[in-house]
Amino acid sequence: MYKLDLPVDYKEAAAIERRRLMEEQRKSRIFNSKCRTIGVDLQAIEQQVRDKKEQEDYERKRSEAFAADAVRNDKISQMLEKRQEQDVRALNQALNDFRSLHQQPDGRREFDLYDPDYLKKDKPGRVSDDDPRCGISSIQKFEGEDLNNKARTKFQQEQLREWSTQQANEKDQARRNQDEADRLYQLKMRELDQRGMELEKAEDDCKRAINMATTDYNNALARERNERERLKKQQEFDDNMTEIANHIFGDTLTENPAVAQSAFGPHRVIPDRWKGMSPQQLEAIRKEQEKQRLEKQRRDQEDELREIEHARQANANARAGMLLEREMDRKHKDINREMADENRRLGLEQESHKQYLEKEVYTNPPTASYFMQFNTSTR
């Protein structure tokens, strides 16, 4: 329930497997009545102490991981709160500016009802005998007459026109603000897409360089193998020709000077049969020496060319490995960032699952299968 989504630790896995095997061996000793003895299992106690220390180390590392995660979450929360406060402050400032510019008390339709200067602005009770404000008793105005109807209607139409124009301007301004926000969002998304394409292109170039280096190395190995096969075939052909020449110029078809050799040693000859070395033999010796010299020179040149090719391949592989290592480092950073986000999400899911287990699942009484699990281990 508190497990973190961490990469597999092979040392920890090996330690867990070792403890499991020791537990099985201990069970075989304790549950076997013939082998069980009365006393203290010192080896098991030492193993328990080691297990406890490992568990404490694991708990400490887990606590440190949770603490680091909590610190990071607190910093993120502080940043979000500060940003929210700035947004609220800016919104309130904009609201106050709008009110101070467009929502003055004298611009309201009902302002004449609670105008503090109403009495100062009001006209006197009677201006002249034909004052339209005079009542029936003055015999200046009769019931049902409305002498200022046209002027009042015109003023109301102009006021309504101003309000409509103001509302249209505000709506246009809001639409322009929304269009500007959409444009900035599209630019940001386009920039992220461009960055992703550049990273993908860099990865493709790195893979292409690695494949080209591998292809060059394989081609060099193929050429070297073909050259060895050619030399082997040439050597076999030379051996066959030598064998054919030996048969042609052997004792069967030619007069072999070897008959002049004495039976007392290869360095002695029979005088009456010895005719000396022939010019052909001397020429053959000189040709063989020249052939050996050329063969040695050819082998030296091939070794030098092979060393040069190996050095070039090693340099190409080193450059390709360096590029691959850099690309792998960038990928590891991206994977670590994604892993951190995934761990935060899993932490929230585990917390909700824990609350669900504590409030919904672990509410039933234990059954008989619960008590059957006891006395099945050595602990």
NUVO-691781 format. One line per field, with one value per residue (C-alpha): residue number from 1; x, y, z; residue in one letter. Coordinates in steps of 0.2 Angstrom, whole numbers, m for minus. Each point is the difference from the previous one (the first is absolute). Layout:
N
num <- (NUM,...)
u <- (X,...)
v <- (Y,...)
w <- (Z,...)
residu <- (a,...)
This chain:
379
num <- (1,2,3,4,5,6,7,8,9,10,11,12,13,14,15,16,17,18,19,20,21,22,23,24,25,26,27,28,29,30,31,32,33,34,35,36,37,38,39,40,41,42,43,44,45,46,47,48,49,50,51,52,53,54,55,56,57,58,59,60,61,62,63,64,65,66,67,68,69,70,71,72,73,74,75,76,77,78,79,80,81,82,83,84,85,86,87,88,89,90,91,92,93,94,95,96,97,98,99,100,101,102,103,104,105,106,107,108,109,110,111,112,113,114,115,116,117,118,119,120,121,122,123,124,125,126,127,128,129,130,131,132,133,134,135,136,137,138,139,140,141,142,143,144,145,146,147,148,149,150,151,152,153,154,155,156,157,158,159,160,161,162,163,164,165,166,167,168,169,170,171,172,173,174,175,176,177,178,179,180,181,182,183,184,185,186,187,188,189,190,191,192,193,194,195,196,197,198,199,200,201,202,203,204,205,206,207,208,209,210,211,212,213,214,215,216,217,218,219,220,221,222,223,224,225,226,227,228,229,230,231,232,233,234,235,236,237,238,239,240,241,242,243,244,245,246,247,248,249,250,251,252,253,254,255,256,257,258,259,260,261,262,263,264,265,266,267,268,269,270,271,272,273,274,275,276,277,278,279,280,281,282,283,284,285,286,287,288,289,290,291,292,293,294,295,296,297,298,299,300,301,302,303,304,305,306,307,308,309,310,311,312,313,314,315,316,317,318,319,320,321,322,323,324,325,326,327,328,329,330,331,332,333,334,335,336,337,338,339,340,341,342,343,344,345,346,347,348,349,350,351,352,353,354,355,356,357,358,359,360,361,362,363,364,365,366,367,368,369,370,371,372,373,374,375,376,377,378,379)
u <- (0,15,11,8,1,19,11,5,14,9,10,m17,m8,15,m1,m19,3,14,m12,m14,12,6,m19,m3,15,m6,m17,7,10,m14,m15,10,m2,15,12,m7,10,m4,11,4,2,15,1,m18,1,15,m9,m15,12,6,m17,m6,15,m4,m18,5,11,m14,m12,13,2,m19,m2,13,m8,m17,8,8,m16,m9,12,m1,m19,0,11,m12,m15,8,4,m18,m7,11,m6,m18,2,8,m14,m13,9,1,m19,m5,11,m9,m17,4,6,m15,m12,10,m1,m17,m11,m1,m15,m6,m1,m14,m17,m7,13,m13,m10,14,11,7,m1,m18,m7,14,m3,m19,m10,m11,m18,m6,9,m14,m18,3,11,m4,3,m15,m15,m18,m4,11,m10,17,0,m14,0,7,11,18,9,18,m4,10,16,m1,m2,15,11,m5,4,17,4,m6,11,15,m2,m2,16,9,m5,5,17,2,m5,12,14,m3,0,16,8,m6,7,17,0,m4,14,12,m5,1,18,5,m7,9,16,m2,m3,15,11,m7,4,18,3,m7,11,15,m4,m2,16,9,m8,5,18,1,m7,12,15,m6,m2,17,7,m9,5,19,m2,m8,14,13,m9,m1,19,4,m10,8,18,m5,m6,16,10,m10,2,19,1,m9,11,15,m6,m3,17,8,m9,5,18,1,10,m12,0,18,17,1,17,m4,6,18,m2,10,m8,13,m9,m10,16,9,m2,6,14,m3,m19,2,m2,m1,m15,m8,m4,m18,2,10,m14,m13,8,2,m18,m6,10,m8,m17,2,6,m15,m11,7,m2,m18,m4,8,m10,m16,4,3,m16,m10,7,m5,m18,m2,6,m12,m15,5,m1,m16,m8,7,m9,m16,1,2,m15,m10,5,m5,m17,m2,3,m13,m12,4,m4,m17,m4,5,m12,m14,4,m2,m16,m6,5,m10,m15,2,2,m16,m8,7,m6,m18,2,5,m14,m12,7,m1,m17,m8,9,7,m16,m5,3,14,m5,7,12,8,4,6,16,8,13,6,16,15,m2)
v <- (0,11,m7,13,m3,m1,m10,m18,m1,m17,0,2,m14,m11,3,m3,m17,m5,4,m10,m15,1,1,m16,m9,6,m6,m17,m1,6,m9,m16,m9,m11,14,13,4,10,16,16,1,12,0,5,13,8,m1,9,14,2,0,13,11,m2,4,16,5,m2,9,15,1,m1,14,11,m3,5,15,6,m3,10,14,1,0,14,10,m3,4,17,4,m4,10,15,m1,m1,15,10,m5,5,17,4,m5,11,14,m2,0,16,9,m5,6,16,3,m7,m2,18,4,14,m12,m11,1,2,13,14,m9,1,14,10,16,m3,15,11,m5,0,15,11,m5,13,9,9,m2,m12,m11,m18,m6,10,m11,0,14,12,m2,m2,m18,m13,m19,m11,13,m4,15,m7,m17,3,7,m14,m14,7,1,m18,m6,9,m8,m17,2,4,m15,m11,7,m2,m18,m4,8,m11,m15,3,4,m17,m9,8,m5,m18,0,6,m14,m13,7,m1,m18,m5,7,m9,m17,3,4,m16,m10,7,m4,m18,m1,6,m13,m14,6,0,m18,m5,8,m9,m17,3,4,m16,m10,7,m3,m18,m3,7,m12,m15,4,1,m17,m7,7,m7,m17,0,4,m14,m12,6,m2,m17,m5,7,m9,m16,3,3,m16,m10,8,m5,m18,m1,7,m13,m14,7,2,m14,m16,m9,12,8,m6,4,7,m7,m17,7,2,m11,m12,6,17,13,11,m13,m5,m14,7,m10,5,18,13,16,12,4,18,m4,m5,16,11,m9,3,19,0,m8,13,14,m7,m1,18,6,m11,8,17,m3,m7,16,11,m9,1,19,2,m10,10,16,m6,m6,17,9,m12,2,20,m1,m12,12,15,m10,m6,18,6,m15,4,18,m5,m13,13,11,m14,m5,18,m1,m17,6,15,m11,m12,14,5,m18,m3,15,m6,m18,8,9,m16,m11,13,m1,m19,0,11,m12,m15,7,7,m13,m16,m3,1,m19,m12,m13,m17,m17,1,15,m12,m14,10,0,m13,m1,9,m1,18)
w <- (0,3,m14,m11,m19,0,m12,4,12,m4,17,9,m11,4,19,m1,m9,13,15,m9,m1,18,5,m9,8,17,m3,m5,16,12,m7,m1,17,m3,m3,12,16,15,1,m8,m19,0,m19,m2,14,m10,m16,9,6,m18,m7,13,m5,m18,4,10,m15,m12,11,2,m19,m2,13,m9,m17,8,8,m16,m9,13,m1,m19,1,13,m12,m14,11,6,m18,m5,15,m5,m18,6,11,m14,m12,13,4,m19,m2,15,m7,m17,8,10,m16,m9,14,1,m19,m5,16,7,11,m12,m15,8,m6,18,5,0,14,12,m6,15,m11,m5,9,m7,m18,2,m7,10,3,m13,m14,m9,m4,m14,10,m5,18,6,6,m3,12,m10,m15,m10,m3,m2,5,m14,m8,m3,m8,2,m8,m15,9,13,m13,m11,16,5,m18,0,18,m6,m16,11,11,m15,m7,17,1,m18,4,16,m10,m14,13,9,m17,m5,17,m2,m18,6,14,m13,m11,14,4,m18,m1,16,m7,m17,10,10,m16,m9,15,0,m19,3,14,m11,m15,11,6,m18,m5,15,m5,m18,5,10,m14,m12,11,3,m18,m4,13,m6,m18,6,9,m16,m11,12,0,m19,m1,12,m10,m16,7,6,m17,m8,13,m4,m19,2,10,m13,m14,11,2,m19,m4,13,m9,m17,5,11,0,m11,m15,2,4,19,5,17,m5,1,19,11,12,13,2,m9,m1,m10,m18,m11,m11,m15,0,6,m14,11,2,m16,m5,2,18,3,m9,10,16,m4,m6,16,10,m10,2,19,1,m10,10,16,m7,m5,17,9,m11,4,18,m1,m10,13,14,m8,m4,18,7,m11,5,18,m2,m9,14,13,m8,m2,18,6,m10,6,18,m1,m7,13,14,m8,0,18,5,m9,8,17,m2,m6,14,13,m7,m1,19,5,m9,8,17,m2,m6,14,13,m7,m1,18,6,m10,8,18,m2,m12,m1,18,8,0,15,m2,m7,3,m14,10,14,m11,m5,17,4,m18,2,12,6)
residu <- (m,y,k,l,d,l,p,v,d,y,k,e,a,a,a,i,e,r,r,r,l,m,e,e,q,r,k,s,r,i,f,n,s,k,c,r,t,i,g,v,d,l,q,a,i,e,q,q,v,r,d,k,k,e,q,e,d,y,e,r,k,r,s,e,a,f,a,a,d,a,v,r,n,d,k,i,s,q,m,l,e,k,r,q,e,q,d,v,r,a,l,n,q,a,l,n,d,f,r,s,l,h,q,q,p,d,g,r,r,e,f,d,l,y,d,p,d,y,l,k,k,d,k,p,g,r,v,s,d,d,d,p,r,c,g,i,s,s,i,q,k,f,e,g,e,d,l,n,n,k,a,r,t,k,f,q,q,e,q,l,r,e,w,s,t,q,q,a,n,e,k,d,q,a,r,r,n,q,d,e,a,d,r,l,y,q,l,k,m,r,e,l,d,q,r,g,m,e,l,e,k,a,e,d,d,c,k,r,a,i,n,m,a,t,t,d,y,n,n,a,l,a,r,e,r,n,e,r,e,r,l,k,k,q,q,e,f,d,d,n,m,t,e,i,a,n,h,i,f,g,d,t,l,t,e,n,p,a,v,a,q,s,a,f,g,p,h,r,v,i,p,d,r,w,k,g,m,s,p,q,q,l,e,a,i,r,k,e,q,e,k,q,r,l,e,k,q,r,r,d,q,e,d,e,l,r,e,i,e,h,a,r,q,a,n,a,n,a,r,a,g,m,l,l,e,r,e,m,d,r,k,h,k,d,i,n,r,e,m,a,d,e,n,r,r,l,g,l,e,q,e,s,h,k,q,y,l,e,k,e,v,y,t,n,p,p,t,a,s,y,f,m,q,f,n,t,s,t,r)
